[in-house]
């Protein structure tokens, strides 16, 4: 009988020590590690001989799933974003897709504020000055009293909102699924639509899923409605902004700064327009990469995988495909 083989692609899982490693190692599962995120072409080269994939932000398209069949029985997503996975195809093929909600909202919210404060106080530029021996003192801004508009008031958006209130900011938000109790407790105004967020906010923080409606929602047309000098923060998906339009708005000063943990291409090519754009801070998708968050996510992803390998329901699942027959 062939041993159970699992393809593990998420680098955070691999790089951070913790009990998640022992949890899988003691099962006798054969684990093959790759350094993701992997493109469709890379995934097509690898799949076909694995029973399960513990994935990060790899492209798992219909073509990948077709190549992986019939052996592939399980997808365990490390994290919450599944826009790179063809969920419909996985469901039609009877492949359960588990994920890890509720494990990284604190970490991503903290990273959002790190980007915000770095932009408002020009911290990166100032540190570079002092490192080079140049005692140049720039004048920054306070965030107290500013209006922050949050697109997506889910777990992460709520954590951003509570921190914003602690900083003395006015918070408005937009979400299709509105939590009236939370909004009332924290004095958060409900925007009628994303257009109202764009018009009224000094700072716009994006925490939405990537959907056909949100893809490139920040583009020349919507940027034109924003306040001059608006600060944009993006810890959701790089594809929610039009890169060329944003780079042009940064150059003109219409957008006063862009802080993002995501890009439309990851890793980006050396000539990506945002890497050297004015007043732009890009981090390499590390918003949820803290020791605390990684261990939470990794444990949940591993537990989800083991539940499914045993023919049991995972802790959290995206689709409604039933667990396979027990493999271990």
Residue pairs with C-beta under 8 A, 6 or more apart in sequence:
3 28
3 29
3 30
4 28
4 29
4 30
4 51
4 52
4 309
4 327
4 328
5 29
5 30
5 31
5 32
5 49
5 50
5 51
5 52
6 24
6 29
6 30
6 31
6 32
6 50
6 51
6 52
6 53
6 54
6 305
7 32
7 34
7 46
7 47
7 50
7 52
7 53
7 54
7 55
8 14
8 31
8 32
8 33
8 34
8 53
8 54
9 33
9 34
9 35
9 36
9 37
9 38
9 53
9 54
9 55
9 56
9 58
10 36
10 54
10 55
10 56
10 78
10 79
10 301
11 35
11 36
11 56
12 56
12 78
12 288
12 289
12 294
12 297
12 298
13 20
13 54
13 56
13 78
13 294
13 297
13 298
13 301
14 33
14 35
16 291
16 294
16 295
16 298
18 291
18 294
18 295
18 298
18 299
19 295
19 299
20 295
20 298
20 299
20 301
20 302
23 299
23 302
23 303
23 306
24 31
24 302
24 305
24 306
25 31
27 306
27 309
27 328
28 328
29 309
29 328
32 50
34 42
34 46
36 55
36 56
36 57
36 58
37 56
37 57
37 58
37 59
37 84
37 266
38 46
38 58
38 59
39 58
39 59
40 59
40 61
40 63
40 64
42 58
43 58
43 59
43 60
43 61
43 64
44 63
44 64
44 67
47 53
47 64
47 67
47 68
47 72
48 67
48 68
48 71
49 71
50 68
50 71
50 72
51 71
51 72
51 73
51 74
51 309
51 327
52 72
52 73
52 74
52 75
52 76
52 305
52 308
52 309
52 327
53 60
53 68
53 72
53 74
53 75
53 76
54 76
54 78
54 301
54 302
54 305
55 75
55 76
55 77
55 78
55 85
56 78
56 79
57 79
57 81
57 84
57 266
57 285
58 84
59 84
60 75
60 84
60 85
60 86
60 90
61 86
61 89
62 86
62 89
64 86
65 72
65 86
65 89
65 90
65 93
65 95
66 89
69 93
72 95
73 95
73 308
73 324
73 327
74 95
74 96
74 98
74 305
74 308
74 309
74 324
75 85
75 90
75 95
75 96
75 97
75 98
76 98
76 301
76 302
76 304
76 305
76 308
76 314
77 85
77 97
77 98
77 99
77 100
77 301
77 318
78 100
78 297
78 298
78 301
79 99
79 100
79 104
79 288
79 297
79 301
80 99
80 100
80 101
80 104
81 209
81 210
81 237
82 97
82 99
82 318
83 209
83 210
83 211
83 237
85 97
87 97
87 318
87 319
90 96
90 97
90 319
90 321
91 97
91 319
91 320
91 321
93 321
94 321
94 322
94 324
95 321
96 308
96 314
96 317
96 319
96 321
96 322
96 323
96 324
97 317
97 318
97 319
97 321
98 301
98 304
98 305
98 307
98 308
98 314
98 315
98 316
98 317
98 318
99 304
99 316
99 317
99 318
100 296
100 297
100 300
100 301
100 304
100 316
101 155
101 316
102 155
103 293
103 296
103 297
103 300
104 156
104 287
104 288
104 293
104 296
104 297
105 155
105 156
105 158
105 159
106 159
106 293
107 287
107 288
107 289
107 290
107 292
107 293
108 156
108 159
108 207
108 235
108 261
108 287
108 288
109 156
109 159
109 160
109 163
110 163
111 235
111 261
111 283
111 286
111 287
111 288
112 156
112 160
112 205
112 207
112 233
112 235
112 259
112 287
113 160
113 163
115 233
115 235
115 259
115 260
115 261
115 281
115 283
116 143
116 203
116 205
116 231
116 233
116 259
117 123
117 143
118 124
118 259
118 281
119 231
119 256
119 257
119 258
119 259
119 279
119 281
120 140
120 141
120 142
120 143
120 231
120 257
121 140
121 141
122 138
122 140
124 281
125 138
126 136
126 137
126 138
129 135
129 136
143 167
143 168
143 169
143 203
144 167
144 168
144 169
145 168
145 169
145 170
146 169
146 170
146 202
146 203
147 169
147 170
147 171
147 172
147 200
147 201
147 202
147 203
148 160
148 164
148 169
148 170
148 171
148 172
148 201
148 202
148 203
148 204
148 205
149 172
149 173
149 174
149 191
149 197
149 198
149 200
149 201
149 203
149 204
149 205
150 157
150 160
150 161
150 164
150 171
150 172
150 173
150 174
150 197
150 205
150 207
151 157
151 173
151 174
151 175
151 194
151 197
151 204
151 205
151 206
151 207
151 208
151 217
152 174
152 175
152 206
152 207
152 208
152 209
152 236
153 161
153 173
153 174
153 175
153 178
153 179
153 182
153 183
153 188
153 207
154 175
154 177
154 207
156 207
156 235
157 173
157 175
157 205
157 207
158 179
158 182
160 205
160 207
161 171
161 173
161 186
161 188
162 186
164 171
165 171
165 186
165 187
169 203
170 189
171 186
171 187
171 188
171 189
172 188
172 189
172 190
172 191
172 196
172 197
172 200
172 201
173 183
173 188
173 189
173 190
173 191
173 197
174 190
174 191
174 192
174 193
174 194
174 196
174 197
178 190
182 188
183 189
183 190
191 197
191 200
194 217
194 222
195 222
195 225
197 204
198 204
198 222
198 225
198 226
199 225
199 226
199 227
201 226
201 227
201 230
202 227
202 230
202 231
203 230
203 231
203 232
203 233
204 218
204 226
204 230
204 231
204 232
204 233
205 233
205 234
205 235
206 218
206 232
206 233
206 234
206 235
206 236
206 240
206 241
207 235
207 236
208 214
208 236
208 240
209 236
209 237
210 236
210 237
210 239
210 240
214 240
215 239
215 240
216 239
216 240
216 241
216 242
217 240
217 241
218 232
218 240
218 241
218 242
218 245
218 246
219 241
219 242
219 245
220 242
220 245
220 248
220 249
223 245
223 246
223 249
223 254
223 255
224 254
226 254
226 255
228 253
228 254
228 256
229 253
229 254
229 255
229 256
230 254
230 255
230 256
231 255
231 256
231 257
231 258
231 259
232 241
232 246
232 255
232 257
232 258
232 259
232 260
233 258
233 259
233 260
234 240
234 241
234 258
234 259
234 260
234 261
234 262
235 260
235 261
235 262
235 287
236 262
237 262
238 260
238 262
238 263
238 264
238 265
238 266
239 264
241 260
241 264
243 263
243 264
243 272
243 273
243 274
244 273
246 255
246 258
246 274
246 277
247 273
247 274
247 277
249 255
250 257
250 258
250 277
250 278
250 279
250 280
251 277
251 278
255 279
256 279
257 279
257 280
257 281
258 274
258 277
258 279
258 280
258 281
259 280
259 281
260 274
260 280
260 281
260 282
260 283
261 282
261 283
261 284
261 285
261 286
261 287
262 285
262 287
263 272
263 274
263 282
263 285
265 272
266 284
266 285
267 284
268 274
268 275
274 280
274 282
275 282
288 294
288 297
300 315
300 316
303 314
303 315
304 314
304 315
304 316
304 317
305 314
306 328
307 313
307 314
307 315
307 323
308 314
308 323
308 324
309 326
309 327
309 328
310 326
310 327
310 328
311 323
311 324
311 325
311 326
311 327
312 323
313 323
314 323
